[in-house]
Amino acid sequence: MSTETTKRGGFGGKLAAILAAAGSAIGLGNIWRFPYITSENGGGAFIIIYLGCILLLGLPLLIAEFAVGHNSKCNPIDAFAKIRKGWGWLGAMGLISVFLIMGYYFVISGWTINYTIASATDSIGGDYGGFFTTFTTDIWKPLIFTVAFILLNHFIIIGGVQGGIEKASKIMMPLLFAILVVLAVYSLWLPEGREALGNVFTPDFSKVTGKTFLDAMGQAFFTLSVGMGAMLIYGSYFKEGTKIAGTAISVVTLDTLVAIIAAVIIFSAGVENESGMQLAFVAMPKVFAAMPLGNVWSMLFFLLLGLAALSSTISMHEAVTSYFVEKRGMTRTMGATIVTLGAILLASAASLSLGAWNEYRVAGMNLFALLDNFTAIVMLPLLGILTSVFVGWIWKRSDAKAELTAQGGVDKATYPVIYFLLRYVCPVLVSTVFVFGIIDFIKSL
Ligand code: PHE
């Protein structure tokens, strides 16, 4: 076996690092989840709380995760253990969470293929809700698309860090931005679009509860992919001298812009009353159908959703694959195959839980909803608390500082702020929101 350093891949440069990490961040979370969570939680009021969570918690945590990865240059489990012996479990907890997320994320990702094709061939028909229910509760059809999507990931991952992930990100991300801009310009060009938009972004603080803060925080962590090893592994592929904070700021800016623009596109179509996961898959095709060239817009929208999903899922897959390659000594192809097979099993079960297996429930939730809620409401906040405690309190202060400032060369002004946020603000705020949010959640059951 060759040595660790010769075996490890890495990104070619700064742009590649930003595109790949932005690809991980920008996903279903931005285009599918953010708009519906916003409309359920009081529109503009939610956005204000969300932006607060992004700046005070998400950004510092993203920097922390990049730093741990970049410093240790290994998979999430070894990364924590290398910095402080006995802390490998934190990396393992992240990998388990990201695997659970893959379980339902791949299912929705698979739907985007069917919807892109059905839009292109104009075959969704007039009953949008019916099409969605018939398709998602079917046994085989969604399974086939989900497996196809997982295999797409598989082939990118076995292509390697530069030949697979970097190359795919460099093609997908510009395409994604282009489609997003075209759709946004088109929706704002419609006068009824501009009007609907005003209604949704106007803050309604009466809808804000403890759970709103938990939702906003969970969304911030989810959309930035923090705590789960995905950003850690990408950080480990950053070249020497990459500015950690600068890269994180670029990623956060792009991610936030895409979320807001996606909300603009969706709300300007006048669908703010539609809630839940139906927002993107039922309301959007209906709106597009009423427009000239509707099926082209619809196809572009689902292509956008699919691209965003793919650039995110490769980071999830890579995080878990890196464990099998580096910790279990497997070849990249072998490690990736295990992850692919595991993902197919879990995602198939999640897909079936919407139809044939829908009666099997825990706390009233089928497997699909359980995976989503458990990771977003429980695992993400816990990982947020633990990661900030690790960098703020467990990592030797001078070492953390050296890493965060690239040996004192960069970010000297922002470092104290970031360190303060990680050491005090994140643990206290995330724990508080977590406890109160859970109490609220249990009361609402
Ligand atoms: N950030 C992605 C999104 O918003 C989801 C994700 C979570 C990606 C965890 C990687 C790891 O859709």
Residues whose N, C-alpha, C, O or C-beta is under 5 A from the ligand:
A	BS01	LIG	S24 A25 I26 G27 L28 G29 N30 F222 T223 L224 S225 M228 A230 S312 S315 M316
